[in-house]
Structures are given as structure tokens and as C-alpha cells.
Amino acid sequence: MKKEERMNQIEKLYNMPNMSQKQIAEKLRISEPMVSRYIKELKRESRIRDKKEAKKEKIKKLIKTGERLTQRQIAEKIGISQMLVSTYLKEIRNEEKQKKENKKYNIAHIEERYGSMELTERDMKEFNGYISNCKERLKQGTLEKSELNLIKNLITLTDKYTDIIFYIRACVSFNQLDEAIKFANYNKGNENLAQE
């Protein structure tokens, strides 16, 4: 069976209510790890939404209604455990905090300053702060693929080992393997990288 056919089958089964990865694997007679790999790829391609994220969206909508609901009431309305509601609420609060943090960094301004011929110490602090913010968002899975080029450009200025490794990991996470290899090879001669 061709990969695209298999991915289509997994996409359909994944979107069925209460269908676990194990059940998908049994139905298609393939291994669970293989199903997991396909699901990750489908998510990267935005062909499916993470079930957890869909439930968190439902919780957010319930909160926005202004109705004062207990965790138990939210759990009953969505059809999940109260413990999961508690976990998701903590994650939602952390995500909101991260969004506020992200707003500190005006990407258009950073791109403009990067293109400037005269960079100041303040610019470099802002670049380093933005890269640190991107590292955190990569861990949380909220980093945007569209930011990779800007990150790469800034890392050529900061020239830190940890930043170079971060960019390579970011490329791998977005399935940009050729770019990751090319960037790693380009930095082979970099003294900061060679020392490590």
C-alpha cells in the first residue's frame, strides 16, 4: 500500500470519536509506532488536529461564554475527566502567559533591525531574547515554521553553540532535514561549534 493511501486511512480513522492509536493499528494491521509516526506527519501537514488541542479549544469556548462553571461541569459537558480538565486549564493559562510574552517581540521590528548596518547592544539583547523565546515555543510546540528564516539570520549574528543546535533541532522538528544538514555542515568550521 502506498504511503499516501495509508495516511488517508489513518486520517479518517483518527478523526473518528474514541479511536485510539492502538485501535487504528489493529484495524490497519500495522504497528502502533508506525501509526504514531503517520499521525505526527499528518499533524505537521495540518491534515488533522490534535485531539487534546480540540478538547482544550472546547474548554476555552466554555470559559469565553462567561458562564461560571466548575471543573466537574466542564468535564461533564466535554466528556472527559475532571483531572484532565484541571490539567488542560493549567496548560491554557500557561499558553496565555506565553502569548503575552511573545507579544513583547515585534517580528517586523526585529527583521528591520537585523537588516540595519549598525546594530546596537540593545538590538543584540532583543535578538537573544527573541531566540530564547523561540526555544521555549519549540519545546511547547507553538513555534511557527515561518519564523525559521529569521531565526537562522539572527543565529548567524549571535553565533552561539546552543543557538546553532537549537536551529538545527527546529529544522528537524519541521521536517526540514536538508536545511538542518546544510546548516550543520556550514557551521563545521565555526570555532564556537568546533570547541564544543
Secondary structure, 3 states (H helix, E strand, C coil): CCHHHHHHHHHHHHCCCCCCHHHHHHHHCCCHHHHHHHHHHHHHCCCCCCHHHHHHHHHHHHHHCCCCCCHHHHHHHHCCCHHHHHHHHHHHHHHHHHHHHHHCCCHHHHHHHHCCCCCCHHHHHHHHHHHHHHHHHHHHCCCCHHHHHHHHHHHHHHCCHHHHHHHHHHHHHCCCHHHHHHHHHHHHHCHHHHHC
